[in-house]
Amino acid sequence: MSAPTVWKIRGRELSLERPLVMGIVNVTPDSFSDGGRYLSVGAALAHAARLLAEGADILDVGGESTRPQGATPVSASDELRRILPVITALAAERPHVVLSVDTVKSSVADAALAAGAHIVNDVSGLRLDDAMAPLCAAAGAGVVVMHSRGAVGDMSTFEHATYAGDFLDDMLEELSYSVGIARHAGVARESIAVDPGIGFAKRTEHSLRALACLERLAAWGPRGGGGAGANRSRGRALGGGRCGAPRLRQHRRVGRRLRAWRPHPARARRRRHATGARRGCRHSGRGTGVVIQTDPARWLHPGWRDVLQVVLIGYAFYRLLRLFHGRRTLHVAVGLAILLGVYALSVVFQLPWITFLLGFVFEYGVIALLVIFAPELRAALAHLGRARFARVFRQMEDREVVEEIVDAVERLSRSGIGAIVAVERDVPLDEWAESGSPMEAKVSADLLLTIFTPYSPLHDGAVFIRGDLIIAAGCILPLSQKPLADRALGTRHRAALGLSDESDALVIVVSEERSTVSVAERGRLWRDLSTGELRDLLAGRTPARDAIAAAGSPA
């Protein structure tokens, strides 16, 4: 039996030759995506006008949230107080617009239909109120039955997301039960639409399988005692043949199982430990699987704001990759990407053990990631603070720090005292600072000279500078394994090159034997720098940096 080509709703016929778009008007304070934004009638009507301007064919008005973070059921009187003024106003001002009421209560649906609604969108699949299906049949209303489990407060959580058999078979059987309720009550086949309920009583792998089986859902036909709406067609309404007594008894058995369904305690404990990966679609507070929500479809017609957001996000990722490039953290990120790929393959090929184990890792691995990437996160924030638009606030402070460092290096060089000073940039030096003595002292030439005075406890290690503070002294640095062109270069130069290999720090070396000043940066070494060249290099003047590189002797 072929699927209907029209959706019959209260004397109207909606053609299904093209996808139908349903715009969501949530008159709720706690919906997932827009809770509280359209509580007043004026705000709701303005939002409805925007949805219609963007191409919505149907407006779905809801007053009770089913958000996954613990939805709170509301009474019928509160729900009516929220939605009835909006539906009444829309029916009066826009009589040509098809209106849907999103509710699981027959009393609310009855009042909404009397106010001008044409469709009842029941996210419980007609399970929670026995009077709903007869009411819709008597009114000739269009009916959307959605697959779900549980009550309003937990149907979009994982509380009921355990399936004894094959998920698709169970979902289609339970949808068949909901369609059978409608057909037995007298709802016309052409008035029924089916929503697979993406994200409702389904883990991510379940939702992906539901999306992958749309052709099977479209061809489901009379087997379920009704039809299955092809989500791919965004609104293909359907029904079924007559629901005979044997088929009805089957529906009643499924119904009793659904109404009394409770998770096994051991399974519930396992579910609490299993992962709750984010859904791939945005909730509006209600399920709308039969149609496209307007907001997620905006990418089909991008505006300047969308282009701006794409550019900004792309640039942020670019800077993040630049920050990771050449660092050990990049290998961690690659490893995470491989794990995500394995997880995706386990979902596609239905490997439950691997899916469960990797899901467990991802759920609790977020904390570990915050620890692993803490230096990079701090570096990113510090880099933002060092951006060009923020430099005007630090110019005076930077000049003072540069002068103090240059003064100290000049005095150390004249005295023939060896020293290593590392100036932190984007990549934090915390890993190596732990090997020394922590400090939090203002940068000054006198203090640096004191630290490197021969026979002082800290004179053999490196000093780390962050901003205008000395954060550590006496630090041990990794030695570079690169061959050096000049065999006369000692351990200090190798240590400076080693740190510059693993970070972007600017490392200043004062030679004890030759009383010369060298700078290591990104694995390169410039020697015999003058005071002016060192000052320009610390100040970050690009032309001066090029001149130093040409005049020095890279190792």
Buried (B, 14 or more C-beta within 10 A) or exposed (E): EEBBEBBBBBEBEBEBEEBBBBBBBBBBBBBBBBBEBBBEBEBBBEBBBEBBEBEBBBBBBBBBBBBBEEBEBBEBEEBBEBBBBBBBBBBEEBEEBBBBBBBBBBBBBBBBBEBBBBBBBBBBBBBBBEBBBBBBBEBBBBBBBBBBBBBBBBBBBBBBBBBEEEBBEBBBBBBBBBBBBBBBBEBBBBBBBBBBBBBBBBBBBBBBBBBEBBEEBBBBBBBBBBBBBBBEBBBBBBBBBEBEEEBBEBBBEBBEBBEEBEBEEEEBEEBEEBBBBEBEBEBBBBBBBBBBBBBEBEEEEEEEEEEEEEEEEEEEEEBBEEBBEBBEBBEBBEEBEEBEEBBEEBBEEEBEEBBBBBBEBBBEBEEEBEEBBEBBBBBBEBBEEBEEEEEEEBEEEBEBBBBBBBBBBBBBBEBEBBBBBBBBBBBBBBEBBEBBEEBEEEBBBEBBBEBBEEEEEBBBBBBBBBBBBBBBBBBEBBBBEBEBEEEEBBEBBBBBBBBBBBBBBBBBBBBBEBBEBBBBBEBBBBBEBEEEBBBBBBBBEEEBBEBBBEEBEEB
